[in-house]
Amino acid sequence: MPTLKSLALAIFALTSAPAFAAELPDTIAAPGESVVLSVHAEGAQVYECKAGTDGKLAWAFREPIATLLSEGKTIGRHYAGPNWEHADGSAVVGKAVGNAPGATAADIPWLKLEVASRRGSGVLTPVTTVQRINTHGGKLDGACDKAGEFRSAPYSAEYVFLRKG
C-alpha cells in the first residue's frame, strides 16, 4: 500500500510542470508553447577581463560551457552562440528576448531565448523557444587586474526547449 509521502510525491510529479510553468515570471513565460525537452545543465560561465566604456577593467561575460544531462546521462552540450547541441545532431542557436533575476545575487538570470537558427535533424528541430530557469551560481565577483585574463564561475540550470502549439 502506498504511503502518504509516496502518494504526495506522485501527485507532485504529475502536477509540478504545469504548476511551475504558471509561476514563471511574465518576462520569460512562453504561453501557448509546449515542452519538447527539459534538461539539466552543469558547467561554467566564462568571463574575460576587459576595459569597460569608462576605461576601467571589469569582468565581461564571454561564453557558457556546459554539459546537458537527462536522467544523469550526457545528452548534449551548451556553448557560445548560445548553442545547444543534442547528441542526435540537432542543434539550435538562441537570441535572448527576456530575463528575470536568479534566486540569489550569485545566480545568473533566468532567460527566454528565441531560436534564431537551427541545424541537423532530431529532437531540437521543432524548437522555437528556450528557457533557462532554476539557475544556481554563474556570476563572477571580484576585480580583474590584467586585460585578456579569463576566469570561470561554475553554474547549473534547467533548460526547457519549447515549440509553438
Backbone hydrogen bonds in HBPLUS format (Angstrom, degrees):
<---DONOR---> <-ACCEPTOR-->    atom                        ^
c    i                          cat <-CA-CA->   ^        H-A-AA   ^      H-
h    n   atom  resd res      DA  || num        DHA   H-A  angle D-A-AA Bond
n    s   type  num  typ     dist DA aas  dist angle  dist       angle   num
A0007-LEU N   A0003-THR O   2.98 MM   4  6.17 155.8  2.04 150.0 157.2     1
A0008-ALA N   A0004-LEU O   2.85 MM   4  6.04 156.3  1.90 147.4 154.1     2
A0009-LEU N   A0005-LYS O   2.91 MM   4  6.17 157.8  1.96 150.7 156.7     3
A0010-ALA N   A0006-SER O   2.97 MM   4  6.12 154.0  2.04 141.0 148.0     4
A0011-ILE N   A0007-LEU O   2.97 MM   4  6.23 159.8  2.01 150.1 155.2     5
A0012-PHE N   A0008-ALA O   2.89 MM   4  6.10 159.9  1.93 148.8 154.7     6
A0013-ALA N   A0009-LEU O   2.87 MM   4  6.07 161.5  1.90 149.8 154.6     7
A0014-LEU N   A0010-ALA O   3.05 MM   4  6.26 151.2  2.14 145.1 152.4     8
A0015-THR N   A0011-ILE O   3.00 MM   4  6.15 137.8  2.19 144.2 155.6     9
A0015-THR N   A0012-PHE O   3.16 MM   3  5.19 128.6  2.44  95.4 108.9    10
A0016-SER N   A0012-PHE O   2.69 MM   4  5.34 133.6  1.90 156.0 162.6    11
A0019-ALA N   A0015-THR O   3.19 MM   4  6.18 162.2  2.22 153.9 159.0    12
A0020-PHE N   A0016-SER O   2.72 MM   4  5.66 159.9  1.76 150.5 156.4    13
A0021-ALA N   A0017-ALA O   2.91 MM   4  6.02 162.6  1.94 152.1 157.2    14
A0022-ALA N   A0018-PRO O   3.16 MM   4  6.35 148.1  2.27 142.9 149.8    15
A0023-GLU N   A0020-PHE O   2.82 MM   3  5.09 140.3  1.98 105.8 118.3    16
A0024-LEU N   A0021-ALA O   3.31 MM   3  5.46 165.5  2.33 105.7 110.0    17
A0028-ILE N   A0025-PRO O   3.02 MM   3  5.77 160.5  2.06 121.6 127.2    18
A0029-ALA N   A0025-PRO O   3.06 MM   4  6.12 120.0  2.44 145.4 160.7    19
A0029-ALA N   A0026-ASP O   3.37 MM   3  5.00 149.1  2.47  92.8 101.5    20
A0033-GLU N   A0030-ALA O   3.18 MM   3  5.81 151.7  2.26 141.4 141.1    21
A0165-GLY N   A0032-GLY O   3.11 MM 133  5.86 139.1  2.29 145.4 152.3    22
A0034-SER N   A0163-ARG O   2.86 MM 129  5.50 153.7  1.93 159.4 161.9    23
A0163-ARG N   A0034-SER O   2.92 MM 129  5.50 148.5  2.02 147.7 157.7    24
A0036-VAL N   A0161-PHE O   2.72 MM 125  5.50 175.3  1.72 157.2 157.9    25
A0037-LEU N   A0161-PHE O   3.32 MM 124  5.15 158.1  2.38 133.5 137.0    26
A0161-PHE N   A0037-LEU O   2.75 MM 124  5.15 176.9  1.75 173.0 172.7    27
A0039-VAL N   A0159-TYR O   2.91 MM 120  5.37 163.5  1.93 153.9 158.5    28
A0159-TYR N   A0039-VAL O   2.88 MM 120  5.37 159.1  1.92 150.3 157.4    29
A0040-HIS N   A0069-LEU O   2.98 MM  29  5.10 165.7  2.00 154.4 154.3    30
A0069-LEU N   A0040-HIS O   2.67 MM  29  5.10 167.0  1.68 164.3 167.3    31
A0041-ALA N   A0157-ALA O   2.76 MM 116  5.25 157.1  1.81 165.1 163.3    32
A0157-ALA N   A0041-ALA O   3.12 MM 116  5.25 148.2  2.23 135.6 141.1    33
A0042-GLU N   A0067-THR O   3.12 MM  25  5.49 153.2  2.20 147.3 155.0    34
A0067-THR N   A0042-GLU O   2.91 MM  25  5.49 166.7  1.93 150.1 148.8    35
A0043-GLY N   A0155-TYR O   3.02 MM 112  5.55 164.8  2.04 164.8 162.4    36
A0155-TYR N   A0043-GLY O   2.92 MM 112  5.55 158.8  1.96 132.2 133.4    37
A0044-ALA N   A0065-ILE O   2.82 MM  21  5.42 155.8  1.88 149.4 157.0    38
A0065-ILE N   A0044-ALA O   2.93 MM  21  5.42 151.2  2.01 162.8 167.4    39
A0045-GLN N   A0153-ALA O   2.92 MM 108  5.27 161.2  1.95 142.1 145.2    40
A0153-ALA N   A0045-GLN O   2.91 MM 108  5.27 153.2  1.98 143.4 151.9    41
A0046-VAL N   A0063-GLU O   2.75 MM  17  5.24 169.2  1.76 164.9 167.3    42
A0062-ARG N   A0046-VAL O   2.75 MM  16  5.50 159.8  1.79 159.4 154.5    43
A0063-GLU N   A0046-VAL O   3.27 MM  17  5.24 154.9  2.34 129.1 135.3    44
A0047-TYR N   A0151-ARG O   2.76 MM 104  5.34 173.8  1.77 171.5 172.3    45
A0151-ARG N   A0047-TYR O   3.01 MM 104  5.34 154.8  2.08 141.0 146.6    46
A0048-GLU N   A0060-ALA O   2.83 MM  12  5.29 159.4  1.87 149.1 153.9    47
A0060-ALA N   A0048-GLU O   2.82 MM  12  5.29 160.8  1.86 145.4 151.6    48
A0049-CYS N   A0149-GLU O   2.82 MM 100  5.25 156.7  1.87 155.5 162.0    49
A0148-GLY N   A0049-CYS O   2.86 MM  99  5.35 165.2  1.88 152.4 149.5    50
A0050-LYS N   A0058-ALA O   2.96 MM   8  5.59 173.7  1.96 155.6 154.6    51
A0058-ALA N   A0050-LYS O   2.78 MM   8  5.59 152.9  1.86 151.7 158.3    52
A0052-GLY N   A0056-LYS O   2.78 MM   4  5.50 163.9  1.81 145.1 147.7    53
A0055-GLY N   A0052-GLY O   2.86 MM   3  5.09 160.9  1.90 112.1 117.2    54
A0066-ALA N   A0078-HIS O   2.95 MM  12  5.02 157.0  2.01 149.1 148.5    55
A0078-HIS N   A0066-ALA O   2.90 MM  12  5.02 157.6  1.95 143.8 144.2    56
A0068-LEU N   A0076-GLY O   2.91 MM   8  4.84 175.8  1.92 122.2 122.3    57
A0075-ILE N   A0068-LEU O   2.82 MM   7  5.69 170.7  1.83 153.1 155.9    58
A0070-SER N   A0073-LYS O   2.90 MM   3  5.33 157.3  1.95 147.7 153.0    59
A0073-LYS N   A0070-SER O   2.98 MM   3  5.33 167.1  2.00 116.6 120.1    60
A0087-ALA N   A0075-ILE O   2.73 MM  12  5.29 143.5  1.86 154.3 146.1    61
A0077-ARG N   A0085-GLU O   2.89 MM   8  5.36 149.5  1.99 145.4 155.4    62
A0085-GLU N   A0077-ARG O   2.87 MM   8  5.36 169.5  1.88 163.7 166.9    63
A0079-TYR N   A0083-ASN O   3.04 MM   4  5.30 153.8  2.11 137.0 144.8    64
A0083-ASN N   A0079-TYR O   2.82 MM   4  5.30 168.3  1.84 149.2 153.2    65
A0094-GLY N   A0082-PRO O   3.00 MM  12  5.68 156.2  2.05 156.8 164.1    66
A0084-TRP N   A0092-VAL O   2.97 MM   8  5.54 152.2  2.05 158.2 165.0    67
A0092-VAL N   A0084-TRP O   3.03 MM   8  5.54 152.6  2.10 150.6 158.9    68
A0086-HIS N   A0090-SER O   2.84 MM   4  5.48 169.9  1.86 172.8 176.1    69
A0089-GLY N   A0086-HIS O   2.99 MM   3  5.65 163.5  2.02 123.9 126.3    70
A0091-ALA N   A0119-ARG O   2.94 MM  28  5.33 146.5  2.06 158.0 154.3    71
A0119-ARG N   A0091-ALA O   2.99 MM  28  5.33 153.9  2.06 142.6 144.4    72
A0093-VAL N   A0117-SER O   2.92 MM  24  5.31 156.6  1.98 151.7 149.9    73
A0116-ALA N   A0093-VAL O   2.77 MM  23  5.69 157.5  1.82 151.7 159.6    74
A0095-LYS N   A0114-GLU O   2.79 MM  19  5.29 141.6  1.94 144.7 157.6    75
A0114-GLU N   A0095-LYS O   2.90 MM  19  5.29 153.7  1.97 151.3 143.7    76
A0097-VAL N   A0112-LYS O   2.82 MM  15  5.76 174.9  1.82 160.5 159.7    77
A0098-GLY N   A0112-LYS O   3.26 MM  14  4.91 135.4  2.47 144.6 139.0    78
A0112-LYS N   A0098-GLY O   2.86 MM  14  4.91 148.7  1.95 141.8 137.1    79
A0100-ALA N   A0110-TRP O   2.95 MM  10  5.08 149.0  2.05 137.4 140.6    80
A0110-TRP N   A0100-ALA O   2.73 MM  10  5.08 152.2  1.81 157.0 162.8    81
A0107-ASP N   A0104-THR O   3.10 MM   3  5.41 162.6  2.13 111.0 116.5    82
A0139-LYS N   A0106-ALA O   3.38 MM  33  5.41 153.6  2.46 152.1 145.0    83
A0108-ILE N   A0137-GLY O   3.00 MM  29  6.28 151.0  2.08 157.8 148.5    84
A0111-LEU N   A0132-ARG O   2.94 MM  21  4.93 145.1  2.06 127.8 139.1    85
A0132-ARG N   A0111-LEU O   2.89 MM  21  4.93 158.6  1.94 133.2 139.5    86
A0113-LEU N   A0130-VAL O   2.75 MM  17  5.08 159.4  1.80 158.3 163.7    87
A0130-VAL N   A0113-LEU O   2.83 MM  17  5.08 158.8  1.87 148.4 154.6    88
A0115-VAL N   A0128-THR O   2.94 MM  13  5.06 163.8  1.96 133.9 131.0    89
A0125-THR N   A0122-GLY O   3.12 MM   3  5.46 157.9  2.17 113.8 120.7    90
A0127-VAL N   A0124-LEU O   3.13 MM   3  5.36 155.9  2.19 113.5 121.0    91
A0128-THR N   A0162-LEU O   2.77 MM  34  6.03 158.2  1.82 150.0 157.1    92
A0129-THR N   A0162-LEU O   3.31 MM  33  5.12 165.5  2.33 130.0 130.0    93
A0162-LEU N   A0129-THR O   2.83 MM  33  5.12 176.2  1.83 160.9 160.5    94
A0131-GLN N   A0160-VAL O   2.86 MM  29  5.05 158.2  1.91 143.7 151.2    95
A0160-VAL N   A0131-GLN O   2.85 MM  29  5.05 159.0  1.90 144.8 152.0    96
A0133-ILE N   A0158-GLU O   2.88 MM  25  5.24 165.4  1.90 155.2 159.7    97
A0158-GLU N   A0133-ILE O   2.88 MM  25  5.24 168.8  1.89 155.2 155.3    98
A0136-HIS N   A0156-SER O   2.88 MM  20  5.25 142.8  2.02 155.0 153.0    99
A0156-SER N   A0136-HIS O   3.01 MM  20  5.25 141.7  2.16 139.0 150.0   100
A0138-GLY N   A0154-PRO O   2.90 MM  16  5.29 117.3  2.30 151.8 139.5   101
A0149-GLU N   A0146-LYS O   3.11 MM   3  5.81 154.4  2.18 143.6 144.3   102
